[in-house]
Structures are given as C-alpha cells and as structure tokens.
Amino acid sequence: MSTTITTVDARGQSCPGPLVSLARAFKEAPQGATFELLATDPGSKSDVPSWAELSGNELVSSEAFEDGSFRYVIRKAA
C-alpha cells in the first residue's frame, strides 16, 4: 500500500510562513492525509513539532540538511 504525500514548499518563507502554508493545506484535507513540508526557516525546527502536538496531528519524521533546509512529514489526525 502506498501513501500519497502532498508537498507544501515553504522554502524561502520566514516565520510564520511555513506554518501558515501547512495549516492552509491541512484545512481541506481528509483525516489521515500525509504532507511533506519543505522549509528553510530555522524556527521551523521548534515550530513544526510544537504545532503538530498542539493541533493533535502526527509528526511522522523530520530531517535537517547541510544546506540549511528542513523536511517534515506530518499526518493529519482529525
């Protein structure tokens, strides 16, 4: 079984841009939808996990790359 992942590209956006872009994508998505958030904002390292926890969604994975970019995979819980 494969999972469809929707990419939200927020590279180049500063806080709160990445979270605003992610929240917009989540708004109309069905429960269980999986999103990949790409960001370059260093604040996303703490913002995205906090948002996932506070909103009741699941942070599946997070990665930081040598070029200063970040990748998060988040699943919509409700």
C-alpha positions as a Markdown table, in Angstrom:
| # | Residue | x | y | z |
|---|---|---|---|---|
| 1 | Met | 0.0 | 0.0 | 0.0 |
| 2 | Ser | 1.4 | 3.4 | -1.0 |
| 3 | Thr | 0.7 | 6.7 | 0.7 |
| 4 | Thr | 0.1 | 9.8 | -1.3 |
| 5 | Ile | 2.1 | 12.7 | 0.1 |
| 6 | Thr | 1.2 | 16.3 | -0.7 |
| 7 | Thr | 4.2 | 18.6 | -0.7 |
| 8 | Val | 4.0 | 22.1 | 0.8 |
| 9 | Asp | 7.0 | 24.0 | -0.4 |
| 10 | Ala | 7.6 | 26.9 | 2.1 |
| 11 | Arg | 11.3 | 27.3 | 1.3 |
| 12 | Gly | 12.3 | 31.0 | 1.4 |
| 13 | Gln | 9.4 | 31.9 | 3.8 |
| 14 | Ser | 10.2 | 33.2 | 7.2 |
| 15 | Cys | 8.1 | 32.6 | 10.4 |
| 16 | Pro | 5.2 | 32.2 | 10.5 |
| 17 | Gly | 5.0 | 31.5 | 6.7 |
| 18 | Pro | 5.8 | 27.7 | 6.8 |
| 19 | Leu | 3.1 | 27.1 | 9.4 |
| 20 | Val | 0.6 | 29.2 | 7.7 |
| 21 | Ser | 1.2 | 27.3 | 4.4 |
| 22 | Leu | 0.9 | 24.0 | 6.2 |
| 23 | Ala | -2.3 | 25.0 | 8.1 |
| 24 | Arg | -3.9 | 26.1 | 4.8 |
| 25 | Ala | -3.1 | 22.7 | 3.2 |
| 26 | Phe | -4.4 | 20.8 | 6.2 |
| 27 | Lys | -7.7 | 22.8 | 6.3 |
| 28 | Glu | -9.5 | 20.9 | 3.5 |
| 29 | Ala | -7.5 | 17.6 | 3.7 |
| 30 | Pro | -9.2 | 14.4 | 4.9 |
| 31 | Gln | -8.2 | 12.7 | 8.1 |
| 32 | Gly | -5.1 | 10.5 | 7.5 |
| 33 | Ala | -3.7 | 12.8 | 4.7 |
| 34 | Thr | 0.1 | 13.0 | 4.8 |
| 35 | Phe | 2.0 | 16.2 | 4.0 |
| 36 | Glu | 5.7 | 16.9 | 3.3 |
| 37 | Leu | 6.7 | 20.4 | 4.5 |
| 38 | Leu | 9.9 | 21.8 | 2.9 |
| 39 | Ala | 11.3 | 24.8 | 4.8 |
| 40 | Thr | 14.4 | 26.9 | 5.2 |
| 41 | Asp | 13.3 | 28.9 | 8.2 |
| 42 | Pro | 15.4 | 27.8 | 11.2 |
| 43 | Gly | 12.5 | 28.5 | 13.5 |
| 44 | Ser | 10.6 | 25.6 | 11.9 |
| 45 | Lys | 12.8 | 23.2 | 14.0 |
| 46 | Ser | 10.8 | 24.1 | 17.0 |
| 47 | Asp | 7.6 | 25.5 | 15.4 |
| 48 | Val | 6.6 | 22.4 | 13.4 |
| 49 | Pro | 6.8 | 19.8 | 16.2 |
| 50 | Ser | 5.0 | 22.2 | 18.6 |
| 51 | Trp | 2.3 | 22.9 | 16.0 |
| 52 | Ala | 1.8 | 19.2 | 15.4 |
| 53 | Glu | 1.5 | 18.4 | 19.1 |
| 54 | Leu | -0.8 | 21.3 | 19.8 |
| 55 | Ser | -3.1 | 20.6 | 16.8 |
| 56 | Gly | -3.2 | 16.9 | 17.6 |
| 57 | Asn | -1.5 | 15.9 | 14.3 |
| 58 | Glu | 1.3 | 13.4 | 14.0 |
| 59 | Leu | 4.9 | 14.5 | 13.2 |
| 60 | Val | 6.0 | 11.3 | 11.3 |
| 61 | Ser | 9.6 | 12.5 | 10.6 |
| 62 | Ser | 11.8 | 15.5 | 10.5 |
| 63 | Glu | 15.2 | 16.0 | 8.7 |
| 64 | Ala | 17.7 | 18.8 | 8.6 |
| 65 | Phe | 20.1 | 19.1 | 5.7 |
| 66 | Glu | 23.5 | 20.6 | 5.3 |
| 67 | Asp | 22.2 | 23.3 | 3.0 |
| 68 | Gly | 20.1 | 24.7 | 5.8 |
| 69 | Ser | 16.8 | 23.3 | 4.6 |
| 70 | Phe | 14.4 | 21.1 | 6.5 |
| 71 | Arg | 11.9 | 18.4 | 5.6 |
| 72 | Tyr | 8.9 | 17.4 | 7.8 |
| 73 | Val | 6.3 | 14.7 | 7.2 |
| 74 | Ile | 3.1 | 15.3 | 9.1 |
| 75 | Arg | -0.1 | 13.2 | 9.1 |
| 76 | Lys | -3.5 | 14.8 | 9.7 |
| 77 | Ala | -5.2 | 13.2 | 12.7 |
| 78 | Ala | -8.6 | 14.8 | 12.6 |
